[in-house]
Amino acid sequence: MLENRKISQSQEDLVSVIIVNWNGIQDTIECLNSLASQDYPSLQIIVIDNGSIDNSVQILHQIFGDKIIIISNQQNLGFAKGNNIGIQYALDHDAKYIVLLNNDTIVNDPQLISKLVLVFCNDGTIGIACPTIYYESRPTIPWYAGAKYSLWFGGGGKHNQHVPQNNKITDTGYATGCCLMVNRNTLLRVGLLDENFYIYEEDVDWSLRVKNAGLRVVYVPYASVLHKVSKSATGAPGSGKYPPSIVYHVFRSRILLIRKHGRPIQKYIIWPILLFLQVIYHTLAYMLLNRWQKISAMYRGVLSALFVQLHTTK
């Protein structure tokens, strides 16, 4: 833990916190208010508005004025591109550390930024660091306490939900874009988020690229935030809880990820078989639920992922 150690020279290093907002003004206001308690002095807050139609930009200007930087997009550019606009702004304005923070989070730890900066100061091999993320509705239950990811057998990602008793920093499968810190050197070495991933799996892709560059992705158990976990995106795609747009992006992003990072046996043997079985299963499930729009969304997502040209990222 921090053990009462203070950051000295690193307190001069600028940290930019990037929050993407899309018609979520109330959550964004609560998130911004929660950042006011941070003890780190060199803090810049950047809100990227992704074409909101709920007067988010005007309301944020009225409430926060010049305390925050607001960049307004004319349309919803997605999670990856929205964050990239903020990241590039931060890099252009000499930020040394960048935090991606969901607008539906509450920063309950006044030392969150200080703790994460210290992690980087103490170990130059770290590329990305994530805190413990607790359910806002159940603040003692972790939503993210590190994670695992498998490119085999369609396993996908899974969050660990137990904080280790030793409270030590550990390497983890991937960092979640819900809340993470990345340093400038990592960004210059690895590049920004891949905008082919409109939403979902962009954080996994980023984590894998960071690891491929010889850097570490770590979980920091003693730093924390709260997350109002989205009710609209819970449950399995076949459960009927996902809207069609989510079905589209879930299938699309998972296939893009295996295309980018899978081994030949995974890409050309295992995943085609699994994909065929998943499509058949979900087609039947959606037919039984009378979810015809979701069937269409699933097939469009699969076709888009199979034929889109992959971006070359650093």
Secondary structure, 3 states (H helix, E strand, C coil): CCCCCCCCHHHHCCEEEEEEECCCHHHHHHHHHHHCCCCCCCEEEEEEEECCCCCHHHHHHHHHHHHCEEEEECCCCHHHHHHHHHHHHHHHCCCCEEEEECCCEECCCCCHHHHHHHHHHHCCCEEEEEEEEEECCCCCCEEECCEEEECCCCCEEEECCCCCCCCCCEECCCCCCCEEEEEHHHHHHHCCCCCCCCCCCHHHHHHHHHHHCCCEEEEEEEEEEEECCCCCCCCCHHHCCCCHHHHHHHHHHHHHHHHHHCCHHHHHHHHHHHHHHHHHHHHHHHHHCCCHHHHHHHHHHHHHHHHCCCCCCC
